[in-house]
Every structure is written in structure tokens, then in C-alpha cells.
Amino acid sequence: MVAAISLALGVLVGQNIDKIKGLIRSNPLSPALVCEYGGKKYKSGESFKATDGCNSCGCNNGEVACTLMACDVK
């Protein structure tokens, strides 16, 4: 019985891990996560240029997301 409950909890946690991570990140009591990109550190909510010089990026709770537009070759 204990093994079945443990397995069920493991499956529930595994299926909802992204939701759990989101709750942890959005907790106002947890420290804001910092992003590192191109040798620099950025605070959550900051926007900055991508290393290619033409795309833009943003930091959101420790994760960097950048646009993926084609750049003009000069």
C-alpha cells in the first residue's frame, strides 16, 4: 500500500513539475533568480541585446529567452 501511494505521488509530481517550478519561482518570499548571458548577469524582468547584435533577449526568473530572427550580414 505504501509503495502504491509513493508511486502515485511520484507520478503526480512528475506530471506537474513545471507547475511546481512555476509556483516556486513566483513565490514572493523566494529570492529573484538571476540570468547569465554573454558573460553578464541580468535581473529577472530585464531585457537586453542578444550576442548576435540583432535579436533581443529577456530574463525571466533565471531563464533567458531570445528572439530568433534572421540577422542581416554586413
C-alpha distances in whole Angstrom, upper triangle without the diagonal:
4,5,5,6,9,10,11,12,14,15,17,18,20,21,23,24,28,27,26,29,31,30,30,34,35,34,37,36,35,39,40,40,43,43,45,48,51,51,51,48,48,46,44,46,49,51,53,54,53,54,56,58,58,54,52,49,47,44,41,39,39,40,43,44,47,49,50,54,56,59,62,64,67
4,5,5,6,9,10,11,12,14,15,16,18,20,21,22,26,25,23,26,29,27,27,31,32,31,35,33,32,35,37,36,40,41,43,45,48,48,48,45,45,43,41,43,46,48,50,52,50,52,53,56,55,52,50,47,44,42,39,36,36,37,40,42,45,47,48,52,54,57,61,62,65
4,5,5,6,9,10,10,12,14,15,16,18,20,21,24,24,23,25,28,27,27,30,32,31,35,34,33,35,37,36,39,39,41,43,46,46,46,44,44,43,40,43,45,47,49,50,48,50,51,54,53,50,48,45,43,41,38,35,35,36,39,40,43,45,46,50,52,55,58,59,63
4,5,5,6,9,10,11,12,14,15,16,18,20,23,23,22,25,27,26,27,30,31,31,35,34,33,36,37,36,39,39,41,43,47,47,47,44,44,43,40,42,45,46,48,50,48,49,51,53,53,49,48,44,43,40,37,35,35,35,39,39,43,44,45,49,51,54,57,59,62
4,5,5,6,9,10,11,12,14,15,17,18,21,21,19,22,25,24,24,27,29,28,31,31,30,33,34,34,37,38,40,42,45,45,45,43,42,40,38,40,43,44,46,48,47,48,50,52,52,48,46,43,41,38,35,33,33,33,37,38,41,43,44,48,50,53,57,58,61
4,5,5,6,9,10,10,12,14,15,16,20,20,18,20,23,22,22,25,27,26,30,29,28,31,32,31,34,35,37,39,42,42,42,40,39,38,35,38,40,42,44,46,44,46,47,50,49,46,44,41,39,36,33,30,31,31,34,36,39,41,42,46,48,51,54,56,59
4,5,5,6,9,10,10,12,14,15,19,19,18,20,23,23,23,26,28,27,31,31,29,32,33,31,34,35,36,38,42,42,42,40,39,38,35,38,40,42,43,45,43,44,46,48,48,44,43,40,38,35,33,30,31,30,34,34,38,40,40,44,46,49,53,54,57
4,5,5,6,9,10,11,12,14,17,17,16,19,21,21,22,25,26,26,30,29,28,31,32,31,34,34,37,39,42,42,42,40,39,37,35,36,39,41,43,44,43,44,46,48,47,44,42,39,37,35,32,30,30,30,33,34,37,39,40,43,46,48,52,54,57
4,5,5,6,8,10,11,12,15,15,13,16,19,18,18,22,23,23,26,26,25,28,29,28,31,32,34,36,39,40,39,37,36,34,32,34,37,38,40,42,41,42,44,46,46,42,40,37,35,32,29,27,27,27,31,32,35,37,38,42,45,47,51,52,55
4,5,5,6,9,10,10,14,14,13,15,18,18,18,21,23,23,27,26,24,27,28,27,29,30,32,34,37,37,37,35,34,33,30,33,35,37,39,40,38,40,42,44,43,40,38,35,33,30,28,25,26,26,29,30,33,35,36,40,42,45,48,50,53
4,5,5,6,9,10,13,14,13,16,18,18,19,22,23,24,28,28,26,28,29,27,30,30,32,34,37,38,38,36,35,34,31,33,35,36,38,40,38,40,41,43,42,39,37,34,32,30,27,26,26,26,29,29,32,34,35,38,41,43,47,49,52
4,5,5,6,8,11,11,11,14,16,15,17,19,20,21,25,25,24,26,27,26,29,29,32,33,37,38,37,35,34,32,29,31,34,35,37,39,37,39,41,43,42,38,36,33,31,29,26,24,25,24,28,28,31,33,34,38,40,43,47,48,52
4,5,5,6,9,9,8,11,13,13,14,16,18,18,22,22,20,23,24,23,26,26,28,30,34,34,34,31,30,29,26,28,31,32,34,36,35,36,38,40,40,36,34,31,29,26,23,21,22,22,25,26,29,31,32,36,39,41,45,47,49
4,5,5,9,10,10,11,14,15,15,17,19,20,24,24,22,24,24,23,25,25,27,29,32,33,33,31,30,29,26,28,31,32,33,35,33,35,36,38,38,34,33,29,28,26,23,21,21,21,24,24,27,29,30,34,36,39,43,44,47
4,6,8,9,10,12,13,14,16,18,19,20,24,25,23,25,25,24,26,26,28,30,33,34,34,32,30,29,26,28,30,31,33,35,33,35,36,38,37,33,32,29,27,25,22,21,22,21,24,24,27,28,29,33,35,38,42,44,47
4,6,5,6,9,10,11,12,14,15,17,20,21,20,22,22,21,24,24,27,28,32,33,32,29,28,26,23,25,28,29,31,33,31,34,35,37,36,32,30,27,25,23,20,18,20,19,22,22,25,27,28,32,35,37,41,43,46
4,5,5,6,9,10,11,12,14,15,19,20,18,20,19,18,21,21,23,25,29,29,29,26,25,24,21,23,25,27,29,31,29,31,33,34,34,30,28,25,23,21,18,16,17,16,19,20,23,26,27,31,33,36,39,41,44
4,5,5,6,9,10,10,12,14,18,19,17,18,18,16,19,19,21,23,26,27,27,24,23,21,18,20,22,23,26,27,26,28,30,31,31,27,25,22,20,18,14,13,14,13,16,17,20,22,24,27,30,32,36,38,41
4,5,5,6,9,10,10,12,16,17,16,18,17,17,20,20,23,25,29,30,28,26,24,22,19,20,23,24,27,29,28,31,32,33,33,29,27,23,21,19,15,14,16,15,18,19,22,24,26,29,33,35,38,41,43
4,5,5,6,9,10,11,15,15,14,16,16,16,19,20,23,25,29,29,28,25,24,22,19,20,24,25,28,30,29,31,33,35,34,31,28,25,22,19,16,14,15,16,19,20,24,26,28,32,35,37,40,42,45
4,5,5,6,9,10,14,14,12,14,13,12,15,16,19,21,25,25,24,21,20,18,15,17,20,22,24,27,26,28,30,31,31,27,25,21,19,16,13,10,12,12,16,17,21,23,25,29,32,34,37,39,42
4,5,5,6,9,12,14,12,14,13,12,15,16,19,21,25,26,24,21,19,17,14,15,18,20,23,25,25,27,29,30,30,26,23,20,17,15,11,9,12,12,15,16,20,22,24,27,31,33,36,38,41
4,5,5,6,10,11,10,13,13,13,17,18,22,24,28,28,26,23,21,19,15,17,20,23,26,28,28,30,33,33,33,29,26,23,20,17,14,11,14,15,18,19,23,25,28,31,34,36,40,42,44
4,6,5,9,9,7,10,11,11,15,16,20,22,26,26,24,21,19,17,14,17,20,22,25,28,27,29,32,33,33,29,26,23,20,16,13,10,12,14,17,19,23,26,28,32,35,36,40,42,44
4,6,8,9,7,8,8,8,11,13,17,19,23,23,21,18,16,13,11,13,16,18,21,24,24,26,29,29,29,26,23,19,16,13,9,6,9,11,14,16,20,23,25,28,32,33,36,38,41
4,6,9,8,10,9,10,14,16,19,22,25,26,23,20,17,14,11,13,16,19,22,25,25,28,30,31,30,27,24,20,17,14,10,8,12,13,16,17,21,23,26,29,33,34,38,40,42
4,5,6,8,9,11,15,18,21,24,28,27,25,21,19,16,13,15,19,22,25,28,28,31,33,34,33,30,27,23,20,17,14,11,14,16,19,21,24,27,30,33,36,37,41,43,45
4,6,8,8,12,15,18,21,24,28,27,25,21,19,15,13,14,18,21,24,28,28,31,34,34,34,30,27,24,20,17,14,12,15,17,20,22,25,28,31,34,37,38,41,43,45
4,7,9,12,15,19,22,25,29,28,25,21,20,16,15,17,20,23,26,30,30,32,35,35,36,33,29,26,22,19,16,13,16,19,22,24,27,30,33,36,40,40,44,45,47
4,6,9,12,15,19,22,25,25,22,18,17,14,13,15,18,21,24,27,28,29,33,33,33,30,27,23,20,16,14,11,12,16,19,21,25,28,31,34,37,38,41,43,45
4,6,9,13,16,19,22,21,19,15,14,11,10,14,16,19,21,25,25,27,30,30,31,28,25,21,18,14,13,9,11,14,17,20,23,26,29,32,35,36,39,40,42
4,7,10,13,16,20,19,16,13,11,8,7,10,12,15,18,21,22,24,27,27,27,24,21,18,14,11,9,6,8,11,14,16,20,23,26,29,32,32,35,37,38
4,7,10,13,17,16,14,10,9,7,6,10,12,14,16,19,19,21,24,25,25,22,19,16,13,9,8,5,5,8,11,14,17,21,23,26,29,30,33,34,36
4,7,10,13,13,10,7,6,5,6,10,10,12,13,16,16,18,21,21,23,20,17,14,11,8,8,7,5,8,9,13,16,19,22,25,27,27,30,32,33
4,6,10,10,8,6,5,6,7,10,9,11,11,13,13,14,18,18,19,17,14,11,9,6,8,8,5,6,6,10,12,16,18,21,24,24,27,28,30
4,7,6,6,4,6,9,11,13,12,12,11,13,12,12,16,17,19,16,14,11,11,9,11,11,8,9,8,11,13,17,18,21,23,23,26,26,28
4,5,5,6,8,11,12,14,12,11,10,10,8,8,12,13,15,13,12,9,10,9,12,13,10,10,8,10,11,14,15,18,20,19,22,23,24
4,6,8,10,14,16,17,14,13,10,10,8,6,10,11,14,13,13,11,13,13,16,17,14,13,11,13,12,15,16,18,19,18,20,20,22
4,7,10,14,16,18,15,15,13,13,12,10,14,15,18,17,16,14,15,14,17,18,14,15,13,16,16,19,20,22,23,21,24,24,25
4,7,10,13,15,12,12,10,11,11,11,15,15,17,16,15,13,13,12,15,15,13,13,12,15,15,18,20,22,23,22,25,25,26
4,7,10,12,10,11,11,13,13,13,17,17,19,18,15,12,11,9,12,12,10,11,11,14,15,18,21,23,25,24,27,28,29
4,7,8,6,8,8,11,12,14,17,17,18,16,13,10,9,7,9,10,9,10,9,12,13,17,19,22,24,23,26,28,29
4,6,6,9,11,14,15,17,20,20,21,19,15,12,9,7,8,8,8,10,10,13,15,18,21,24,26,26,29,31,32
4,6,9,11,15,16,18,21,21,21,18,15,11,8,5,5,5,7,8,9,11,14,17,20,23,26,26,29,31,32
4,7,10,14,15,18,21,20,20,17,13,10,7,6,6,8,10,10,10,11,13,15,19,21,24,24,27,30,31
4,7,10,12,15,18,17,17,15,11,9,6,6,8,10,11,11,10,11,12,14,18,20,23,22,25,27,28
4,7,9,13,15,13,13,11,7,6,4,7,9,12,13,12,10,10,9,11,15,16,19,19,21,24,25
4,7,9,12,10,11,9,6,5,6,8,12,15,14,13,10,10,9,11,14,15,17,16,19,21,22
4,6,8,6,7,6,4,6,9,11,15,18,17,15,11,11,9,10,12,12,14,13,15,17,18
4,5,6,7,5,5,6,9,12,15,18,16,14,10,10,7,8,10,11,12,11,14,15,17
4,5,8,8,9,9,12,14,18,20,18,16,12,12,10,11,12,13,13,11,14,14,16
4,6,7,9,11,14,17,20,23,21,18,15,14,11,11,10,10,10,8,10,11,12
4,6,8,11,14,17,20,23,21,19,16,15,12,11,12,11,11,8,10,11,12
4,7,10,14,17,20,23,22,20,16,14,10,9,9,8,8,6,8,10,12
4,7,10,14,17,20,19,16,13,10,7,6,7,6,8,8,11,13,15
4,7,11,13,17,16,14,10,9,6,6,9,9,12,11,14,17,19
4,7,10,13,12,10,7,5,4,6,10,12,14,14,18,20,22
4,6,10,10,8,6,6,6,9,13,15,18,18,21,24,25
4,6,6,6,5,7,9,12,15,18,21,21,25,27,28
4,6,5,6,8,11,14,17,20,23,24,27,29,31
4,6,8,11,14,17,20,23,26,27,31,33,34
4,7,10,13,17,19,22,25,26,29,31,33
4,7,10,14,16,19,22,23,27,28,30
4,7,10,13,16,19,19,23,24,27
4,7,10,13,16,17,21,23,25
4,6,9,12,13,17,19,21
4,6,9,11,15,17,20
4,7,9,13,15,18
4,6,10,12,16
4,7,9,13
4,6,9
4,6
4
